[in-house]
């Protein structure tokens, strides 16, 4: 027995050593064999389960037979009940059935006992067999698991040894790499130090060269400046000599003209324009207005003054304002000349409010159009600042043509450039949709406005009255635009502004309403023709300040509204957008005689256009033809007072010609022909660095000059 045990131990040791020497492929083969044994055991268990299922089916069949017999008995009883036989026969039959049932029950019980015995025997046999199989499987699994654990331990030891060797090799490589990298860094540091030293030397050499170059440039610039100063001084001396010669000639001509005027009272001479004295012969007595002579104090031109190349410019001076907004004219090269003027008292907060208002109004203008035009305007604004919403001037839509947009070229200039918005031609339905569904509101058959803004709409209609075109014009308030003319508007004088369409008359009058009501604290009323000054709606646009306005629904009813102003509201100042009819001109004369200060605009370009417009005759003094001149020469006479004190010819938003005495200018040109008058020109000159194109950072040059007018032909 002991020998058998020793033999089994030796066999197990041999198997263990053999398993250690097995290759991974042999180990895998052993695992496969074990899996096959497990699979065979599982198949045997399935077969046993199948046998049990067959026994269970047999038992179910017996139960079904019993159920059939019971059904048969029930059926038989029903038949017995339905059959009318003697009661004895029925009892006998019942007894027989009872005996059959007892016999059948006895037989069934025996079968059931046999079946139970078989099941118990079969279950006992299966349990023993199952226990034996489980014992064998557990023993085999334990033996296999022990072998696998031993193999795993051996593999782990081998793997750890390999990892340690690999880690040592990596550490050695890293140390070698670090040493090599450190050596390269040291070499690079040495190279960088050498390069830095070389760069410092080059920088020093460059600085020396720059100092030499700067010194050389400064010397050249000084020499150039000296030459320029000498050249400018020479030119100025030459110009001063020319001015003195011109003044001497004018003075002589004045003296000669005064000598030619007969029968003058002692100490009284005629007030005649300088240019008129040069060109006119002896004037008829009826045309000479006699006033006490006021000696003009001419400011001598200093050597530093740079005169314009134009021979008409004389003594250019810069407009500035002292405390209390009192105007003063200073030398263009003085330190105070570059100070921005702000007599309209616009604060930073107001400036921001106007900027927000401007942007809001432009957005409302764009949103009043269909989506396709809105998209085109937005795309153009993103392409270039020249096509921004701020530069947008008007949108033109005509049936059968492509929609177009016009932009201001720069700043306050009236010059425009045109861009096509899209390729689709405008239809009548497009125009009808804009007028019905958009933010435009029609104020008359030919005009309209964008609601709650200053933007205006002009309409074109065919002979059937259908709209076939429109011009949508962008209107912006321009705070500060009155600053160059502030000293003219705040003196209580009546002012007539003449200029062509689109030059900016309405913008100027709108700012005048704000300044006179908010800054000068005057009671200002606006007669707003077609809501162009204060916008459409019950609430006036905030750009007119605290001024009030009377809306004129139809232009032919304006003269009636003008009567309501002085009858019901007692204003100090009345601002009229435009005077265009004889009735309106007569009403302005009524207001003038009632002591109301008037500020109004008329269509035209110069003084000549005002005089030649027969609808404005009541404004210019009722000029009539006369033959009362010596020798029966026909002429013209002013038969009544002139309504306005000052005439402003508006050339654009940055240049104006001022006639300080409108009545005197009318009398001077009545003889007809070419007449040269002495006027004052004011012009905004940019100093640079003003990207918004506003009036800040600019100078207002004011200067006397001569202007020639051809009124009547003789």
C-alpha positions as CSV (number, residue, x, y, z in Angstrom):
1,X,0.0,0.0,0.0
2,X,2.8,2.4,0.9
3,X,4.6,1.6,-2.3
4,X,1.4,2.6,-4.2
5,X,1.3,5.9,-2.4
6,X,4.9,6.7,-3.1
7,X,4.4,5.7,-6.7
8,X,1.4,8.1,-6.9
9,X,3.4,10.9,-5.4
10,X,6.3,10.4,-7.8
11,X,3.8,10.4,-10.7
12,X,2.2,13.6,-9.4
13,X,5.7,15.2,-9.1
14,X,6.6,14.1,-12.5
15,X,3.3,15.6,-13.8
16,X,4.0,18.8,-12.0
17,X,7.5,19.2,-13.4
18,X,6.2,18.2,-16.8
19,X,3.5,20.9,-16.5
20,X,6.2,23.5,-15.7
21,X,8.0,22.6,-18.8
22,X,4.9,22.7,-20.9
23,X,4.7,25.3,-23.6
24,X,1.7,27.7,-23.7
25,X,0.4,25.5,-26.5
26,X,0.3,22.3,-24.4
27,X,-1.3,24.2,-21.5
28,X,-4.0,25.4,-23.9
29,X,-4.6,21.7,-25.0
30,X,-5.1,20.6,-21.4
31,X,-7.6,23.4,-20.9
32,X,-9.4,22.3,-24.0
33,X,-9.6,18.7,-22.7
34,X,-11.1,19.8,-19.4
35,X,-13.7,21.9,-21.2
36,X,-14.7,18.8,-23.3
37,X,-15.1,16.7,-20.1
38,X,-17.4,19.4,-18.7
39,X,-19.4,19.4,-22.0
40,X,-19.9,15.6,-21.8
41,X,-21.1,15.8,-18.2
42,X,-23.5,18.6,-19.2
43,X,-24.9,16.4,-22.0
44,X,-25.5,13.5,-19.6
45,X,-27.4,15.8,-17.3
46,X,-29.6,16.9,-20.2
47,X,-30.3,13.2,-21.1
48,X,-31.4,12.5,-17.5
49,X,-33.6,15.5,-17.6
50,X,-35.2,14.2,-20.8
51,X,-36.0,10.8,-19.1
52,X,-37.7,12.7,-16.3
53,X,-39.7,14.7,-18.8
54,X,-40.9,11.4,-20.4
55,X,-42.0,10.0,-17.0
56,X,-43.9,13.2,-16.3
57,X,-45.7,13.0,-19.7
58,X,-46.8,9.4,-18.9
59,X,-48.2,10.6,-15.6
60,X,-50.1,13.3,-17.4
61,X,-51.6,10.8,-19.9
62,X,-52.9,8.7,-17.0
63,X,-54.5,11.7,-15.5
64,X,-56.1,12.5,-18.8
65,X,-57.6,9.0,-19.1
66,X,-59.0,9.3,-15.6
67,X,-60.6,12.6,-16.6
68,X,-62.1,10.9,-19.7
69,X,-63.6,8.2,-17.5
70,X,-65.1,10.8,-15.3
71,X,-66.6,12.6,-18.3
72,X,-68.0,9.2,-19.5
73,X,-69.5,8.6,-16.1
74,X,-71.0,12.0,-16.1
75,X,-72.4,11.5,-19.5
76,X,-73.9,8.2,-18.5
77,X,-75.6,9.7,-15.5
78,X,-77.1,12.3,-17.7
79,X,-78.4,9.6,-20.1
80,X,-79.9,7.7,-17.1
81,X,-81.6,10.8,-16.0
82,X,-83.0,11.5,-19.4
83,X,-84.3,7.8,-19.9
84,X,-87.6,6.9,-18.3
85,X,-87.0,3.3,-16.9
86,X,-88.1,1.6,-13.8
87,X,-86.3,2.7,-10.6
88,X,-85.0,-0.8,-9.8
89,X,-83.3,-1.1,-13.1
90,X,-81.8,2.3,-12.4
91,X,-80.5,1.2,-9.0
92,X,-79.0,-2.0,-10.4
93,X,-77.2,-0.1,-13.0
94,X,-76.0,2.4,-10.4
95,X,-74.6,-0.5,-8.3
96,X,-72.8,-1.9,-11.3
97,X,-71.3,1.4,-12.1
98,X,-70.3,1.8,-8.5
99,X,-68.5,-1.6,-8.5
100,X,-66.8,-0.6,-11.8
101,X,-65.7,2.7,-10.3
102,X,-64.4,1.0,-7.1
103,X,-62.5,-1.5,-9.2
104,X,-61.2,1.2,-11.4
105,X,-60.1,3.3,-8.4
106,X,-58.4,0.3,-6.8
107,X,-56.6,-0.3,-10.1
108,X,-55.7,3.4,-10.4
109,X,-54.3,3.5,-6.8
110,X,-52.1,0.6,-7.5
111,X,-50.8,2.2,-10.6
112,X,-50.3,5.4,-8.8
113,X,-48.3,3.6,-6.0
114,X,-46.2,1.8,-8.6
115,X,-45.5,5.2,-10.4
116,X,-44.5,6.8,-7.0
117,X,-42.2,3.9,-6.2
118,X,-40.6,4.2,-9.7
119,X,-40.2,8.0,-9.3
120,X,-38.6,7.7,-5.9
121,X,-36.3,5.0,-7.1
122,X,-35.4,7.0,-10.2
123,X,-35.0,10.2,-8.2
124,X,-32.7,8.4,-5.7
125,X,-30.7,6.9,-8.5
126,X,-30.4,10.3,-10.2
127,X,-29.3,12.0,-7.0
128,X,-26.6,9.4,-6.3
129,X,-25.4,9.7,-9.9
130,X,-25.4,13.5,-9.7
131,X,-23.5,13.5,-6.4
132,X,-20.9,11.2,-7.9
133,X,-20.5,13.4,-10.9
134,X,-20.3,16.6,-8.9
135,X,-17.7,15.0,-6.6
136,X,-15.6,14.0,-9.6
137,X,-16.0,17.4,-11.3
138,X,-15.0,19.2,-8.1
139,X,-12.0,17.1,-7.6
140,X,-10.9,17.5,-11.2
141,X,-11.5,21.3,-11.0
142,X,-9.5,21.6,-7.8
143,X,-6.6,19.7,-9.3
144,X,-6.8,21.8,-12.4
145,X,-7.1,25.0,-10.4
146,X,-4.0,24.1,-8.3
147,X,-2.0,23.5,-11.5
148,X,-3.1,26.7,-13.0
149,X,-2.2,28.7,-9.9
150,X,1.2,27.1,-9.8
151,X,1.7,28.0,-13.5
152,X,0.5,31.5,-12.9
153,X,3.0,32.0,-10.0
154,X,5.8,30.8,-12.2
155,X,4.7,33.1,-15.0
156,X,4.4,36.1,-12.6
157,X,7.9,35.6,-11.3
158,X,9.3,35.4,-14.8
159,X,7.3,38.5,-15.9
160,X,8.6,40.5,-12.9
161,X,12.1,39.5,-13.7
162,X,11.7,40.7,-17.3
163,X,10.1,44.0,-16.1
164,X,12.9,44.7,-13.7
165,X,15.5,44.1,-16.5
166,X,13.6,46.3,-18.9
167,X,13.2,49.2,-16.3
168,X,16.9,49.1,-15.6
169,X,17.6,49.4,-19.3
170,X,15.2,52.3,-19.7
171,X,16.7,54.1,-16.7
172,X,20.1,53.7,-18.2
173,X,18.9,55.1,-21.6
174,X,17.2,58.1,-19.9
175,X,20.3,59.0,-18.0
176,X,22.4,58.9,-21.2
177,X,19.8,61.0,-23.1
178,X,19.6,63.6,-20.3
179,X,23.4,63.9,-20.2
180,X,23.5,64.3,-24.0
181,X,20.6,66.9,-23.8
182,X,22.4,68.8,-21.0
183,X,25.5,69.0,-23.0
184,X,23.6,70.4,-26.1
185,X,21.8,73.0,-23.9
186,X,25.1,74.1,-22.5
187,X,26.4,74.5,-26.1
188,X,23.3,76.4,-27.1
189,X,23.6,78.7,-24.1
190,X,27.1,79.5,-25.1
191,X,26.0,80.2,-28.7
192,X,23.1,82.5,-27.5
193,X,25.5,84.5,-25.3
194,X,27.8,85.0,-28.2
195,X,24.8,86.0,-30.4
196,X,23.5,88.4,-27.7
197,X,26.9,90.1,-27.4
198,X,27.1,90.4,-31.2
199,X,23.5,91.8,-31.3
200,X,24.3,94.4,-28.6
201,X,27.3,95.5,-30.6
202,X,25.1,95.8,-33.7
203,X,22.5,97.7,-31.8
204,X,25.0,100.2,-30.5
205,X,26.2,100.7,-34.1
206,X,22.6,101.2,-35.2
207,X,22.0,103.8,-32.5
208,X,25.1,105.7,-33.5
209,X,23.9,105.6,-37.1
210,X,20.4,106.8,-36.1
211,X,21.8,109.6,-34.0
212,X,23.9,110.7,-36.9
213,X,21.0,110.4,-39.3
214,X,18.7,112.3,-37.0
215,X,21.3,115.0,-36.6
216,X,21.7,115.2,-40.3
217,X,17.9,115.4,-40.9
218,X,17.5,118.1,-38.2
219,X,20.2,120.2,-39.9
220,X,18.5,119.7,-43.2
221,X,15.1,120.5,-41.8
222,X,16.4,123.6,-40.1
223,X,17.9,124.7,-43.3
224,X,14.7,124.0,-45.2
225,X,12.6,125.8,-42.6
226,X,14.9,128.8,-42.8
227,X,14.5,128.8,-46.6
228,X,10.7,128.4,-46.4
229,X,10.4,131.2,-43.8
230,X,12.5,133.5,-46.0
231,X,10.4,132.5,-49.1
232,X,7.1,133.0,-47.1
233,X,8.2,136.3,-45.7
234,X,9.1,137.4,-49.2
235,X,5.7,136.3,-50.6
236,X,3.8,137.9,-47.7
237,X,5.7,141.2,-48.2
238,X,4.8,141.0,-51.9
239,X,1.1,140.3,-51.0
240,X,1.0,143.1,-48.5
241,X,2.4,145.4,-51.1
242,X,-0.4,144.3,-53.5
243,X,-3.1,144.8,-50.8
244,X,-1.8,148.2,-49.9
245,X,-1.8,149.2,-53.6
246,X,-5.4,147.9,-54.0
247,X,-6.5,149.7,-50.9
248,X,-4.9,152.9,-52.1
249,X,-6.7,152.6,-55.5
250,X,-10.0,151.9,-53.8
251,X,-9.6,154.8,-51.5
252,X,-8.9,157.1,-54.4
253,X,-11.9,155.8,-56.3
254,X,-14.1,156.3,-53.2
255,X,-12.9,159.9,-52.8
256,X,-13.6,160.5,-56.5
257,X,-17.0,158.9,-56.3
258,X,-17.9,161.0,-53.3
259,X,-16.8,164.1,-55.1
260,X,-19.1,163.2,-58.1
261,X,-22.2,163.0,-55.9
262,X,-23.8,166.5,-55.9
263,X,-25.8,168.4,-53.2
264,X,-24.8,166.4,-50.2
265,X,-25.3,167.8,-46.7
266,X,-22.1,168.5,-44.8
267,X,-20.8,165.5,-43.0
268,X,-23.1,163.1,-44.8
269,X,-22.0,160.8,-47.6
270,X,-23.9,158.0,-49.4
271,X,-23.5,154.4,-48.0
272,X,-22.5,152.7,-51.3
273,X,-20.9,149.2,-51.6
274,X,-17.2,149.1,-52.5
275,X,-17.7,147.2,-55.7
276,X,-20.6,149.5,-56.7
277,X,-18.3,152.5,-56.3
278,X,-15.7,150.9,-58.6
279,X,-18.2,150.1,-61.5
280,X,-21.2,152.4,-61.2
281,X,-21.3,156.0,-62.6
282,X,-23.2,158.8,-60.8
283,X,-26.2,157.2,-59.2
284,X,-29.7,158.8,-59.4
285,X,-30.6,160.6,-56.2
286,X,-33.6,158.3,-55.7
287,X,-31.3,155.3,-55.2
288,X,-28.9,156.8,-52.7
289,X,-29.6,156.0,-49.0
290,X,-28.0,158.8,-46.9
291,X,-26.6,157.8,-43.6
292,X,-24.0,159.2,-41.2
293,X,-20.5,157.9,-42.3
294,X,-19.1,155.2,-39.9
295,X,-15.4,154.9,-40.4
296,X,-14.4,151.2,-40.9
297,X,-11.5,150.1,-38.7
298,X,-9.5,147.9,-41.0
299,X,-7.2,145.4,-39.2
300,X,-3.7,145.6,-40.6
301,X,-2.5,142.3,-42.1
302,X,0.4,140.9,-40.1
303,X,3.5,139.4,-41.8
304,X,2.5,136.0,-40.5
305,X,-1.0,136.0,-42.1
306,X,-1.2,133.6,-45.0
307,X,-3.6,135.0,-47.6
308,X,-5.5,132.8,-50.0
309,X,-4.3,132.6,-53.6
310,X,-7.8,133.9,-54.6
311,X,-7.7,137.7,-55.1
312,X,-11.1,138.0,-53.6
313,X,-10.0,136.9,-50.1
314,X,-9.1,139.8,-47.8
315,X,-8.2,139.6,-44.1
316,X,-9.3,136.0,-43.2
317,X,-10.2,135.8,-39.5
318,X,-11.3,132.9,-37.3
319,X,-14.6,133.1,-35.4
320,X,-14.5,132.4,-31.7
321,X,-16.8,133.1,-28.8
322,X,-16.0,134.8,-25.4
323,X,-17.9,134.2,-22.2
324,X,-21.6,134.8,-22.7
325,X,-21.3,133.6,-26.3
326,X,-20.1,136.9,-27.5
327,X,-18.4,136.6,-31.0
328,X,-14.9,137.7,-31.6
329,X,-12.6,137.4,-34.6
330,X,-9.0,136.4,-34.0
331,X,-5.9,135.7,-36.1
332,X,-5.9,132.3,-37.8
333,X,-2.4,131.5,-36.4
334,X,-3.2,132.4,-32.8
335,X,-3.3,129.7,-30.1
336,X,-7.1,130.2,-29.5
337,X,-7.9,129.7,-33.2
338,X,-7.8,125.9,-32.9
339,X,-10.2,125.7,-29.9
340,X,-13.5,124.1,-31.0
341,X,-16.5,126.4,-30.8
342,X,-19.6,125.3,-29.0
343,X,-22.0,128.3,-28.6
344,X,-24.9,125.9,-28.9
345,X,-23.9,124.4,-25.5
346,X,-24.0,120.7,-26.6
347,X,-22.9,118.5,-23.7
348,X,-21.4,115.0,-24.0
349,X,-24.6,113.5,-22.7
350,X,-26.6,115.3,-25.4
351,X,-24.1,114.2,-28.0
352,X,-24.5,110.6,-27.0
353,X,-28.3,110.9,-27.0
354,X,-28.2,112.4,-30.6
355,X,-26.0,109.5,-31.7
356,X,-28.4,107.0,-30.3
357,X,-31.3,108.9,-31.9
358,X,-29.5,109.0,-35.2
359,X,-28.9,105.2,-35.2
360,X,-32.4,104.4,-34.2
361,X,-33.9,106.6,-36.9
362,X,-31.7,105.1,-39.6
363,X,-32.7,101.5,-38.5
364,X,-36.4,102.6,-38.8
365,X,-35.7,103.9,-42.3
366,X,-34.1,100.6,-43.4
367,X,-36.8,98.5,-41.8
368,X,-39.5,100.3,-43.7
369,X,-38.4,98.6,-46.9
370,X,-39.0,94.9,-48.0
371,X,-36.6,92.2,-46.8
372,X,-34.7,92.1,-50.1
373,X,-33.8,95.8,-50.0
374,X,-33.0,95.6,-46.3
375,X,-30.6,92.7,-47.0
376,X,-28.9,94.6,-49.8
377,X,-28.5,97.8,-47.7
378,X,-27.0,95.7,-44.8
379,X,-24.6,93.9,-47.2
380,X,-23.4,97.2,-48.6
381,X,-22.8,98.6,-45.1
382,X,-20.6,95.6,-44.3
383,X,-18.6,95.9,-47.5
384,X,-17.3,99.4,-46.9
385,X,-17.7,102.3,-44.5
386,X,-18.5,104.5,-47.5
387,X,-21.8,102.6,-47.7
388,X,-22.7,102.7,-44.0
389,X,-26.1,103.6,-42.8
390,X,-24.8,106.9,-41.6
391,X,-23.7,107.8,-45.2
392,X,-27.0,106.7,-46.7
393,X,-28.8,109.7,-48.3
394,X,-31.8,108.2,-50.2
395,X,-33.3,105.1,-51.8
396,X,-34.9,105.5,-55.3
397,X,-37.5,103.0,-56.6
398,X,-39.0,103.4,-60.1
399,X,-41.3,100.9,-61.9
400,X,-39.4,98.9,-64.5
401,X,-36.0,99.8,-63.1
402,X,-33.6,98.3,-60.5
403,X,-33.7,99.8,-57.0
404,X,-30.9,102.2,-56.2
405,X,-29.4,103.7,-53.1
406,X,-27.4,107.0,-53.0
407,X,-24.7,107.7,-50.4
408,X,-23.0,111.0,-49.3
409,X,-19.4,111.0,-50.4
410,X,-18.0,112.5,-47.2
411,X,-18.9,114.5,-44.1
412,X,-21.3,117.3,-44.7
413,X,-20.8,117.3,-48.5
414,X,-23.9,117.2,-50.7
415,X,-22.2,115.2,-53.4
416,X,-23.5,111.6,-53.7
417,X,-22.6,108.2,-55.2
418,X,-25.1,105.6,-56.4
419,X,-25.3,101.9,-55.9
420,X,-27.7,99.3,-57.5
421,X,-29.3,97.2,-54.7
422,X,-30.4,94.1,-56.6
423,X,-31.1,92.9,-60.2
424,X,-34.9,92.6,-59.8
425,X,-36.9,95.4,-61.4
426,X,-39.4,97.3,-59.3
427,X,-43.1,96.6,-60.0
428,X,-46.3,98.5,-59.1
429,X,-47.2,95.8,-56.7
430,X,-43.8,96.3,-54.9
431,X,-44.5,100.0,-54.4
432,X,-48.1,99.4,-53.3
433,X,-46.9,96.9,-50.7
434,X,-44.4,99.4,-49.3
435,X,-47.0,102.1,-48.9
436,X,-49.6,99.7,-47.3
437,X,-47.5,97.4,-45.2
438,X,-44.3,99.3,-44.2
439,X,-43.5,102.1,-41.8
440,X,-44.2,104.8,-44.4
441,X,-47.1,107.1,-43.7
442,X,-48.5,109.3,-46.6
443,X,-49.0,112.9,-45.7
444,X,-50.3,113.9,-49.1
445,X,-50.8,112.5,-52.6
446,X,-47.2,113.2,-53.4
447,X,-45.4,113.0,-50.1
448,X,-45.0,110.8,-47.0
449,X,-42.8,110.2,-44.0
450,X,-41.4,107.3,-41.9
451,X,-43.4,107.2,-38.7
452,X,-41.7,108.9,-35.6
453,X,-38.7,110.0,-37.7
454,X,-37.6,112.9,-39.9
455,X,-37.2,110.7,-43.0
456,X,-39.3,111.9,-46.0
457,X,-40.9,110.1,-49.0
458,X,-41.5,111.7,-52.4
459,X,-44.0,109.9,-54.7
460,X,-44.3,109.8,-58.5
461,X,-47.7,109.1,-60.1
462,X,-49.0,108.4,-63.6
463,X,-52.0,110.1,-65.2
464,X,-54.3,107.5,-63.6
465,X,-53.0,108.4,-60.1
466,X,-51.1,105.1,-59.6
467,X,-47.7,105.4,-57.8
468,X,-44.9,104.5,-60.2
469,X,-41.9,105.8,-58.3
470,X,-40.7,107.0,-55.0
471,X,-37.7,108.7,-53.5
472,X,-37.1,107.9,-49.8
473,X,-34.8,110.6,-48.3
474,X,-32.9,110.2,-45.1
475,X,-33.1,113.2,-42.8
476,X,-30.8,113.5,-39.8
477,X,-30.7,116.2,-37.1
478,X,-27.3,117.8,-37.0
479,X,-26.6,119.3,-33.6
480,X,-24.1,122.1,-33.7
481,X,-24.6,123.0,-37.4
482,X,-25.8,126.5,-36.3
483,X,-22.5,127.3,-34.5
484,X,-20.8,129.0,-37.5
485,X,-23.9,131.3,-37.7
486,X,-24.8,131.5,-34.0
487,X,-23.9,135.2,-33.7
488,X,-26.3,136.0,-36.6
489,X,-29.3,134.1,-35.3
490,X,-29.2,135.2,-31.6
491,X,-29.3,139.0,-32.2
492,X,-33.1,139.2,-32.6
493,X,-32.9,139.9,-36.3
494,X,-35.2,138.4,-38.9
495,X,-33.2,136.1,-41.2
496,X,-34.0,134.7,-44.7
497,X,-32.1,131.6,-45.8
498,X,-32.0,131.0,-49.5
499,X,-30.6,127.8,-51.0
500,X,-31.4,125.1,-53.6
501,X,-33.2,121.8,-52.7
502,X,-31.2,119.4,-50.6
503,X,-28.6,122.0,-49.5
504,X,-29.6,121.7,-45.8
505,X,-32.0,124.6,-45.2
506,X,-34.5,122.5,-43.2
507,X,-31.7,121.0,-41.1
508,X,-30.3,124.4,-40.3
509,X,-33.8,125.7,-39.3
510,X,-34.4,122.7,-37.2
511,X,-31.2,123.3,-35.2
512,X,-32.1,127.0,-35.0
513,X,-35.4,126.0,-33.3
514,X,-33.6,123.9,-30.7
515,X,-30.9,126.5,-29.9
516,X,-33.3,129.5,-29.7
517,X,-35.7,127.6,-27.5
518,X,-33.3,125.7,-25.2
519,X,-30.2,127.9,-25.1
520,X,-31.7,131.3,-25.6
521,X,-34.9,130.4,-23.8
522,X,-37.2,132.0,-26.4
523,X,-40.9,131.2,-27.1
524,X,-40.4,129.6,-30.5
525,X,-43.2,128.4,-32.8
526,X,-42.6,126.4,-36.0
527,X,-44.9,126.5,-39.0
528,X,-44.1,123.0,-40.3
529,X,-45.0,122.5,-43.9
530,X,-45.8,118.8,-44.4
531,X,-44.0,118.0,-41.1
532,X,-40.5,118.3,-42.6
533,X,-39.0,120.1,-39.6
534,X,-40.4,118.2,-36.6
535,X,-41.5,114.9,-38.2
536,X,-44.8,113.1,-38.6
537,X,-47.0,112.4,-35.5
538,X,-48.6,114.2,-32.6
539,X,-45.3,114.4,-30.6
540,X,-42.7,116.5,-32.3
541,X,-39.2,115.1,-32.9
542,X,-36.9,115.7,-30.0
543,X,-34.4,117.4,-32.2
544,X,-36.4,120.7,-32.1
545,X,-35.9,121.0,-28.3
546,X,-38.7,122.7,-26.4
547,X,-40.0,124.6,-29.5
548,X,-43.7,124.1,-30.5
549,X,-45.0,123.5,-33.9
550,X,-48.1,124.0,-36.0
551,X,-48.6,121.3,-38.7
552,X,-49.6,122.3,-42.2
553,X,-51.5,119.4,-43.8
554,X,-51.7,120.9,-47.3
555,X,-49.1,123.4,-48.5
556,X,-51.8,125.7,-50.0
557,X,-53.3,126.2,-46.5
558,X,-50.0,127.5,-45.0
559,X,-51.0,131.2,-45.0
560,X,-54.1,130.4,-42.9
561,X,-52.0,128.6,-40.3
562,X,-49.6,131.5,-40.3
563,X,-52.5,133.8,-39.2
564,X,-53.2,131.4,-36.3
565,X,-49.7,131.7,-34.9
566,X,-49.8,135.4,-33.9
567,X,-53.6,135.3,-33.2
568,X,-53.5,132.4,-30.7
569,X,-50.0,131.7,-29.4
570,X,-48.1,135.0,-29.0
571,X,-44.7,133.7,-30.1
572,X,-41.4,135.6,-29.9
573,X,-39.9,133.8,-32.8
574,X,-41.6,132.1,-35.8
575,X,-39.7,129.7,-38.0
576,X,-41.2,128.9,-41.4
577,X,-39.8,126.0,-43.3
578,X,-40.5,127.5,-46.8
579,X,-42.2,130.6,-48.2
580,X,-43.4,129.9,-51.8
581,X,-46.6,131.8,-52.5
582,X,-47.7,135.5,-52.6
583,X,-50.2,134.9,-49.7
584,X,-47.5,133.4,-47.5
585,X,-45.2,136.4,-48.3
586,X,-47.9,138.8,-47.3
587,X,-48.5,137.0,-44.0
588,X,-44.7,137.3,-43.2
589,X,-45.1,141.1,-43.7
590,X,-48.0,141.1,-41.2
591,X,-45.9,139.2,-38.7
592,X,-43.0,141.6,-39.2
593,X,-45.2,144.6,-38.5
594,X,-46.4,142.9,-35.3
595,X,-42.9,142.8,-33.9
596,X,-42.3,139.0,-34.4
597,X,-38.8,137.8,-35.2
598,X,-39.0,135.7,-38.4
599,X,-36.6,133.0,-39.6
600,X,-37.6,131.4,-42.9
601,X,-36.3,129.5,-46.0
602,X,-36.9,130.1,-49.7
603,X,-35.9,128.2,-52.8
604,X,-33.1,129.7,-54.9
605,X,-29.3,130.2,-54.9
606,X,-28.5,133.9,-54.4
607,X,-30.0,137.3,-53.8
608,X,-30.8,137.6,-57.5
609,X,-33.2,134.6,-57.3
610,X,-35.1,136.2,-54.4
611,X,-35.5,139.5,-56.3
612,X,-36.6,137.8,-59.5
613,X,-39.3,135.7,-57.8
614,X,-42.5,137.7,-58.2
615,X,-44.2,135.6,-55.5
616,X,-41.8,137.1,-52.9
617,X,-42.4,140.7,-53.8
618,X,-44.0,141.6,-50.4
619,X,-40.8,140.3,-48.7
620,X,-38.4,142.4,-50.9
621,X,-40.4,145.7,-50.4
622,X,-42.8,145.7,-53.3
623,X,-40.4,146.6,-56.1
624,X,-42.1,148.4,-59.0
625,X,-41.0,149.9,-62.3
626,X,-40.6,153.7,-62.3
627,X,-39.8,156.4,-64.9
628,X,-38.9,159.1,-62.3
629,X,-35.2,159.1,-63.1
630,X,-33.5,162.1,-64.7
631,X,-34.0,162.1,-68.4
632,X,-37.0,159.8,-68.2
633,X,-34.8,156.7,-67.8
634,X,-36.9,153.8,-66.6
635,X,-35.9,152.2,-63.3
636,X,-37.1,150.3,-60.3
637,X,-38.1,151.5,-56.8
638,X,-38.8,149.8,-53.5
639,X,-42.3,151.0,-52.3
640,X,-42.4,149.3,-48.9
641,X,-40.3,147.9,-46.1
642,X,-38.2,144.8,-46.4
643,X,-39.4,142.0,-44.1
644,X,-36.0,140.4,-43.3
645,X,-32.9,142.1,-41.9
646,X,-30.3,139.6,-42.9
647,X,-30.0,137.3,-46.0
648,X,-28.0,134.1,-45.8
649,X,-27.1,132.4,-49.1
650,X,-26.5,128.8,-48.2
651,X,-24.0,127.3,-50.6
652,X,-23.8,124.0,-48.7
653,X,-23.6,122.9,-45.0
654,X,-20.1,124.3,-44.7
655,X,-20.2,127.6,-46.6
656,X,-22.4,130.7,-46.5
657,X,-22.6,134.2,-48.0
658,X,-24.0,136.7,-45.6
659,X,-25.7,140.0,-46.5
660,X,-25.8,141.8,-43.1
661,X,-28.2,144.5,-44.5
662,X,-30.8,142.9,-46.8
663,X,-32.6,146.1,-47.5
664,X,-29.4,148.0,-48.4
665,X,-28.4,145.1,-50.7
666,X,-31.8,145.3,-52.5
667,X,-31.4,149.1,-53.0
668,X,-27.9,148.7,-54.3
669,X,-28.9,146.3,-57.1
670,X,-32.1,148.0,-58.2
671,X,-30.5,150.0,-61.0
672,X,-29.9,146.6,-62.8
673,X,-26.9,145.3,-64.7
674,X,-23.9,143.8,-63.0
675,X,-23.5,145.0,-59.5
676,X,-20.7,144.1,-57.1
677,X,-21.5,144.1,-53.4
678,X,-19.4,143.7,-50.4
679,X,-20.4,140.6,-48.5
680,X,-19.1,138.3,-45.7
681,X,-18.2,134.7,-46.4
682,X,-18.0,132.1,-43.7
683,X,-16.5,128.7,-44.4
684,X,-15.8,125.7,-42.2
685,X,-12.2,124.5,-42.5
686,X,-11.3,121.1,-41.1
687,X,-8.3,120.9,-38.9
688,X,-7.9,117.1,-39.4
689,X,-8.5,114.2,-37.1
690,X,-12.3,114.4,-37.2
691,X,-13.6,111.1,-38.5
692,X,-17.3,111.9,-37.9
693,X,-17.3,114.9,-40.2
694,X,-18.9,117.1,-37.5
695,X,-18.1,120.7,-36.6
696,X,-15.8,119.8,-33.7
697,X,-12.1,120.2,-34.3
698,X,-12.7,122.8,-37.1
699,X,-12.2,126.5,-37.7
700,X,-14.8,128.9,-39.0
701,X,-13.2,131.4,-41.2
702,X,-15.0,134.7,-41.7
703,X,-13.8,137.3,-44.3
704,X,-14.9,140.2,-46.3
705,X,-15.1,139.8,-50.0
706,X,-16.8,141.2,-53.1
707,X,-19.6,139.4,-54.9
708,X,-21.1,140.3,-58.3
709,X,-24.8,140.0,-59.1
710,X,-26.6,140.5,-62.4
711,X,-30.2,141.3,-61.5
712,X,-31.8,143.3,-64.4
713,X,-30.7,144.1,-67.9
714,X,-30.6,147.7,-68.8
